[in-house]
Amino acid sequence: MLEAKKLRKGKNKAEKDLDSLKADYKKLRLSMRTAELGKMSKQWRQEIQEEKIRANRWEKKFQGAQVRKETL
């Protein structure tokens, strides 16, 4: 009888701990999404590629402006 009571108590504590871990995991996932840390590497590569394209466009504009300035 006493053994069963201890087991139930332990089971209840384990379930409570599991529920707490699940809640913490949900909070972590939400904060990761908010901070965009949950992106997959494919998404990061795509975003980096887009930034490189933008940087190249600005570089070309700058070089064009430099050439125009020198010809004046």
N, CA, C and O atoms as CSV, one atom per row, in Angstrom:
chain,resi,resn,atom,element,x,y,z
A,1,MET,N,N,0.829,-1.192,0.000
A,1,MET,CA,C,0.000,0.000,0.000
A,1,MET,C,C,0.873,1.256,0.000
A,1,MET,O,O,0.659,2.164,-0.802
A,2,LEU,N,N,1.843,1.303,0.888
A,2,LEU,CA,C,2.747,2.442,0.991
A,2,LEU,C,C,3.603,2.551,-0.267
A,2,LEU,O,O,3.906,3.649,-0.733
A,3,GLU,N,N,3.991,1.386,-0.812
A,3,GLU,CA,C,4.791,1.348,-2.042
A,3,GLU,C,C,4.003,1.939,-3.214
A,3,GLU,O,O,4.555,2.708,-4.000
A,4,ALA,N,N,2.750,1.598,-3.336
A,4,ALA,CA,C,1.899,2.109,-4.416
A,4,ALA,C,C,1.738,3.617,-4.304
A,4,ALA,O,O,1.728,4.323,-5.312
A,5,LYS,N,N,1.615,4.104,-3.094
A,5,LYS,CA,C,1.463,5.536,-2.862
A,5,LYS,C,C,2.727,6.278,-3.305
A,5,LYS,O,O,2.639,7.333,-3.934
A,6,LYS,N,N,3.898,5.730,-2.981
A,6,LYS,CA,C,5.164,6.334,-3.384
A,6,LYS,C,C,5.292,6.348,-4.905
A,6,LYS,O,O,5.734,7.334,-5.495
A,7,LEU,N,N,4.894,5.226,-5.534
A,7,LEU,CA,C,4.964,5.143,-6.989
A,7,LEU,C,C,4.047,6.174,-7.645
A,7,LEU,O,O,4.437,6.821,-8.617
A,8,ARG,N,N,2.835,6.329,-7.120
A,8,ARG,CA,C,1.904,7.327,-7.662
A,8,ARG,C,C,2.459,8.738,-7.505
A,8,ARG,O,O,2.347,9.569,-8.406
A,9,LYS,N,N,3.055,8.987,-6.352
A,9,LYS,CA,C,3.659,10.302,-6.102
A,9,LYS,C,C,4.782,10.566,-7.100
A,9,LYS,O,O,4.885,11.653,-7.669
A,10,GLY,N,N,5.612,9.557,-7.299
A,10,GLY,CA,C,6.713,9.692,-8.255
A,10,GLY,C,C,6.194,9.896,-9.675
A,10,GLY,O,O,6.727,10.701,-10.440
A,11,LYS,N,N,5.148,9.153,-10.008
A,11,LYS,CA,C,4.562,9.292,-11.346
A,11,LYS,C,C,3.987,10.692,-11.538
A,11,LYS,O,O,4.183,11.313,-12.583
A,12,ASN,N,N,3.283,11.180,-10.534
A,12,ASN,CA,C,2.707,12.524,-10.618
A,12,ASN,C,C,3.796,13.586,-10.776
A,12,ASN,O,O,3.646,14.533,-11.548
A,13,LYS,N,N,4.893,13.414,-10.034
A,13,LYS,CA,C,5.994,14.371,-10.139
A,13,LYS,C,C,6.620,14.313,-11.531
A,13,LYS,O,O,6.928,15.348,-12.123
A,14,ALA,N,N,6.806,13.101,-12.050
A,14,ALA,CA,C,7.391,12.944,-13.386
A,14,ALA,C,C,6.491,13.590,-14.439
A,14,ALA,O,O,6.985,14.255,-15.350
A,15,GLU,N,N,5.188,13.403,-14.324
A,15,GLU,CA,C,4.250,14.015,-15.278
A,15,GLU,C,C,4.282,15.539,-15.175
A,15,GLU,O,O,4.218,16.239,-16.185
A,16,LYS,N,N,4.382,16.041,-13.956
A,16,LYS,CA,C,4.460,17.483,-13.745
A,16,LYS,C,C,5.742,18.045,-14.363
A,16,LYS,O,O,5.720,19.092,-15.010
A,17,ASP,N,N,6.861,17.338,-14.158
A,17,ASP,CA,C,8.140,17.757,-14.738
A,17,ASP,C,C,8.076,17.725,-16.266
A,17,ASP,O,O,8.587,18.625,-16.933
A,18,LEU,N,N,7.447,16.687,-16.813
A,18,LEU,CA,C,7.315,16.579,-18.257
A,18,LEU,C,C,6.488,17.736,-18.811
A,18,LEU,O,O,6.847,18.322,-19.833
A,19,ASP,N,N,5.401,18.062,-18.152
A,19,ASP,CA,C,4.574,19.194,-18.586
A,19,ASP,C,C,5.369,20.493,-18.545
A,19,ASP,O,O,5.239,21.336,-19.433
A,20,SER,N,N,6.187,20.650,-17.516
A,20,SER,CA,C,7.016,21.840,-17.399
A,20,SER,C,C,8.031,21.903,-18.534
A,20,SER,O,O,8.248,22.965,-19.118
A,21,LEU,N,N,8.655,20.765,-18.847
A,21,LEU,CA,C,9.612,20.719,-19.952
A,21,LEU,C,C,8.938,21.041,-21.280
A,21,LEU,O,O,9.504,21.750,-22.112
A,22,LYS,N,N,7.735,20.523,-21.478
A,22,LYS,CA,C,7.000,20.807,-22.717
A,22,LYS,C,C,6.716,22.304,-22.840
A,22,LYS,O,O,6.857,22.878,-23.919
A,23,ALA,N,N,6.320,22.930,-21.743
A,23,ALA,CA,C,6.037,24.368,-21.759
A,23,ALA,C,C,7.308,25.159,-22.059
A,23,ALA,O,O,7.285,26.110,-22.840
A,24,ASP,N,N,8.424,24.758,-21.430
A,24,ASP,CA,C,9.700,25.435,-21.686
A,24,ASP,C,C,10.123,25.268,-23.144
A,24,ASP,O,O,10.639,26.206,-23.751
A,25,TYR,N,N,9.910,24.088,-23.703
A,25,TYR,CA,C,10.264,23.834,-25.098
A,25,TYR,C,C,9.445,24.721,-26.026
A,25,TYR,O,O,9.984,25.282,-26.980
A,26,LYS,N,N,8.151,24.853,-25.757
A,26,LYS,CA,C,7.293,25.707,-26.585
A,26,LYS,C,C,7.767,27.163,-26.530
A,26,LYS,O,O,7.797,27.852,-27.549
A,27,LYS,N,N,8.136,27.620,-25.336
A,27,LYS,CA,C,8.636,28.992,-25.188
A,27,LYS,C,C,9.935,29.185,-25.964
A,27,LYS,O,O,10.130,30.210,-26.617
A,28,LEU,N,N,10.820,28.193,-25.890
A,28,LEU,CA,C,12.093,28.266,-26.600
A,28,LEU,C,C,11.866,28.316,-28.105
A,28,LEU,O,O,12.481,29.131,-28.793
A,29,ARG,N,N,10.999,27.466,-28.623
A,29,ARG,CA,C,10.708,27.450,-30.056
A,29,ARG,C,C,10.125,28.789,-30.502
A,29,ARG,O,O,10.477,29.295,-31.568
A,30,LEU,N,N,9.252,29.355,-29.705
A,30,LEU,CA,C,8.662,30.646,-30.032
A,30,LEU,C,C,9.727,31.730,-30.066
A,30,LEU,O,O,9.743,32.559,-30.977
A,31,SER,N,N,10.613,31.730,-29.084
A,31,SER,CA,C,11.659,32.754,-29.065
A,31,SER,C,C,12.635,32.555,-30.221
A,31,SER,O,O,13.159,33.530,-30.760
A,32,MET,N,N,12.885,31.306,-30.606
A,32,MET,CA,C,13.756,31.048,-31.749
A,32,MET,C,C,13.116,31.569,-33.032
A,32,MET,O,O,13.788,32.176,-33.867
A,33,ARG,N,N,11.829,31.332,-33.182
A,33,ARG,CA,C,11.146,31.839,-34.375
A,33,ARG,C,C,11.160,33.356,-34.385
A,33,ARG,O,O,11.356,33.976,-35.430
A,34,THR,N,N,10.952,33.948,-33.224
A,34,THR,CA,C,10.941,35.398,-33.118
A,34,THR,C,C,12.300,35.967,-33.505
A,34,THR,O,O,12.386,36.989,-34.185
A,35,ALA,N,N,13.353,35.301,-33.068
A,35,ALA,CA,C,14.708,35.771,-33.355
A,35,ALA,C,C,15.236,35.232,-34.687
A,35,ALA,O,O,16.369,35.519,-35.073
A,36,GLU,N,N,14.432,34.471,-35.366
A,36,GLU,CA,C,14.782,33.862,-36.644
A,36,GLU,C,C,15.969,32.920,-36.539
A,36,GLU,O,O,16.707,32.730,-37.505
A,37,LEU,N,N,16.149,32.338,-35.381
A,37,LEU,CA,C,17.231,31.382,-35.213
A,37,LEU,C,C,16.821,29.995,-35.674
A,37,LEU,O,O,17.658,29.108,-35.844
A,38,GLY,N,N,15.545,29.823,-35.871
A,38,GLY,CA,C,15.046,28.518,-36.267
A,38,GLY,C,C,15.074,28.286,-37.759
A,38,GLY,O,O,14.541,27.285,-38.238
A,39,LYS,N,N,15.679,29.181,-38.498
A,39,LYS,CA,C,15.737,29.005,-39.940
A,39,LYS,C,C,16.587,27.791,-40.277
A,39,LYS,O,O,17.543,27.453,-39.579
A,40,MET,N,N,16.208,27.158,-41.356
A,40,MET,CA,C,16.999,26.039,-41.838
A,40,MET,C,C,18.188,26.595,-42.608
A,40,MET,O,O,18.159,27.727,-43.091
A,41,SER,N,N,19.228,25.787,-42.714
A,41,SER,CA,C,20.437,26.261,-43.386
A,41,SER,C,C,20.136,26.669,-44.826
A,41,SER,O,O,20.766,27.583,-45.357
A,42,LYS,N,N,19.186,26.003,-45.453
A,42,LYS,CA,C,18.806,26.368,-46.820
A,42,LYS,C,C,18.262,27.801,-46.849
A,42,LYS,O,O,18.576,28.573,-47.755
A,43,GLN,N,N,17.455,28.144,-45.863
A,43,GLN,CA,C,16.907,29.501,-45.784
A,43,GLN,C,C,18.016,30.522,-45.556
A,43,GLN,O,O,18.010,31.597,-46.156
A,44,TRP,N,N,18.978,30.178,-44.678
A,44,TRP,CA,C,20.091,31.090,-44.420
A,44,TRP,C,C,20.912,31.292,-45.682
A,44,TRP,O,O,21.290,32.419,-46.000
A,45,ARG,N,N,21.197,30.193,-46.419
A,45,ARG,CA,C,21.974,30.313,-47.656
A,45,ARG,C,C,21.264,31.199,-48.668
A,45,ARG,O,O,21.891,32.018,-49.339
A,46,GLN,N,N,19.944,31.030,-48.771
A,46,GLN,CA,C,19.174,31.845,-49.711
A,46,GLN,C,C,19.226,33.317,-49.314
A,46,GLN,O,O,19.418,34.189,-50.161
A,47,GLU,N,N,19.054,33.587,-48.020
A,47,GLU,CA,C,19.099,34.971,-47.552
A,47,GLU,C,C,20.478,35.587,-47.780
A,47,GLU,O,O,20.579,36.751,-48.170
A,48,ILE,N,N,21.525,34.827,-47.543
A,48,ILE,CA,C,22.889,35.322,-47.764
A,48,ILE,C,C,23.100,35.609,-49.245
A,48,ILE,O,O,23.688,36.629,-49.607
A,49,GLN,N,N,22.619,34.707,-50.102
A,49,GLN,CA,C,22.755,34.907,-51.542
A,49,GLN,C,C,22.044,36.193,-51.980
A,49,GLN,O,O,22.577,36.955,-52.787
A,50,GLU,N,N,20.851,36.429,-51.450
A,50,GLU,CA,C,20.113,37.649,-51.787
A,50,GLU,C,C,20.881,38.893,-51.348
A,50,GLU,O,O,20.915,39.891,-52.068
A,51,GLU,N,N,21.491,38.836,-50.177
A,51,GLU,CA,C,22.275,39.973,-49.688
A,51,GLU,C,C,23.505,40.206,-50.564
A,51,GLU,O,O,23.875,41.351,-50.822
A,52,LYS,N,N,24.138,39.128,-51.020
A,52,LYS,CA,C,25.293,39.273,-51.912
A,52,LYS,C,C,24.876,39.938,-53.220
A,52,LYS,O,O,25.595,40.791,-53.741
A,53,ILE,N,N,23.724,39.553,-53.749
A,53,ILE,CA,C,23.221,40.152,-54.990
A,53,ILE,C,C,22.998,41.646,-54.792
A,53,ILE,O,O,23.384,42.453,-55.638
A,54,ARG,N,N,22.377,42.013,-53.676
A,54,ARG,CA,C,22.148,43.441,-53.383
A,54,ARG,C,C,23.468,44.183,-53.252
A,54,ARG,O,O,23.615,45.289,-53.772
A,55,ALA,N,N,24.414,43.591,-52.569
A,55,ALA,CA,C,25.721,44.242,-52.396
A,55,ALA,C,C,26.404,44.428,-53.746
A,55,ALA,O,O,27.009,45.471,-53.991
A,56,ASN,N,N,26.315,43.429,-54.625
A,56,ASN,CA,C,26.913,43.546,-55.956
A,56,ASN,C,C,26.257,44.660,-56.768
A,56,ASN,O,O,26.935,45.384,-57.497
A,57,ARG,N,N,24.950,44.793,-56.643
A,57,ARG,CA,C,24.248,45.875,-57.354
A,57,ARG,C,C,24.756,47.236,-56.894
A,57,ARG,O,O,25.022,48.117,-57.712
A,58,TRP,N,N,24.891,47.403,-55.568
A,58,TRP,CA,C,25.378,48.671,-55.041
A,58,TRP,C,C,26.817,48.929,-55.478
A,58,TRP,O,O,27.189,50.066,-55.770
A,59,GLU,N,N,27.618,47.874,-55.522
A,59,GLU,CA,C,29.005,48.013,-55.963
A,59,GLU,C,C,29.058,48.483,-57.419
A,59,GLU,O,O,29.853,49.359,-57.760
A,60,LYS,N,N,28.221,47.908,-58.269
A,60,LYS,CA,C,28.189,48.304,-59.676
A,60,LYS,C,C,27.731,49.755,-59.822
A,60,LYS,O,O,28.275,50.506,-60.632
A,61,LYS,N,N,26.722,50.146,-59.030
A,61,LYS,CA,C,26.260,51.542,-59.074
A,61,LYS,C,C,27.382,52.482,-58.654
A,61,LYS,O,O,27.595,53.524,-59.273
A,62,PHE,N,N,28.093,52.108,-57.602
A,62,PHE,CA,C,29.190,52.932,-57.115
A,62,PHE,C,C,30.285,53.049,-58.171
A,62,PHE,O,O,30.801,54.139,-58.422
A,63,GLN,N,N,30.634,51.928,-58.784
A,63,GLN,CA,C,31.668,51.944,-59.823
A,63,GLN,C,C,31.228,52.797,-61.008
A,63,GLN,O,O,32.037,53.529,-61.578
A,64,GLY,N,N,29.954,52.709,-61.383
A,64,GLY,CA,C,29.428,53.530,-62.471
A,64,GLY,C,C,29.509,55.007,-62.137
A,64,GLY,O,O,29.830,55.831,-62.994
A,65,ALA,N,N,29.217,55.338,-60.890
A,65,ALA,CA,C,29.293,56.738,-60.465
A,65,ALA,C,C,30.744,57.211,-60.481
A,65,ALA,O,O,31.014,58.356,-60.844
A,66,GLN,N,N,31.672,56.353,-60.096
A,66,GLN,CA,C,33.095,56.706,-60.101
A,66,GLN,C,C,33.568,56.967,-61.537
A,66,GLN,O,O,34.317,57.914,-61.777
A,67,VAL,N,N,33.138,56.136,-62.488
A,67,VAL,CA,C,33.549,56.294,-63.888
A,67,VAL,C,C,32.999,57.625,-64.440
A,67,VAL,O,O,33.711,58.371,-65.112
A,68,ARG,N,N,31.734,57.900,-64.144
A,68,ARG,CA,C,31.128,59.147,-64.583
A,68,ARG,C,C,31.845,60.355,-64.001
A,68,ARG,O,O,32.056,61.353,-64.690
A,69,LYS,N,N,32.214,60.261,-62.741
A,69,LYS,CA,C,32.918,61.349,-62.056
A,69,LYS,C,C,34.275,61.592,-62.699
A,69,LYS,O,O,34.684,62.738,-62.879
A,70,GLU,N,N,34.968,60.524,-63.042
A,70,GLU,CA,C,36.299,60.645,-63.632
A,70,GLU,C,C,36.242,61.215,-65.044
A,70,GLU,O,O,37.179,61.889,-65.471
A,71,THR,N,N,35.163,60.958,-65.776
A,71,THR,CA,C,35.062,61.448,-67.145
A,71,THR,C,C,34.667,62.915,-67.184
A,71,THR,O,O,34.769,63.558,-68.228
A,72,LEU,N,N,34.220,63.446,-66.064
A,72,LEU,CA,C,33.830,64.856,-66.031
A,72,LEU,C,C,34.974,65.737,-65.793
A,72,LEU,O,O,34.813,66.956,-65.737
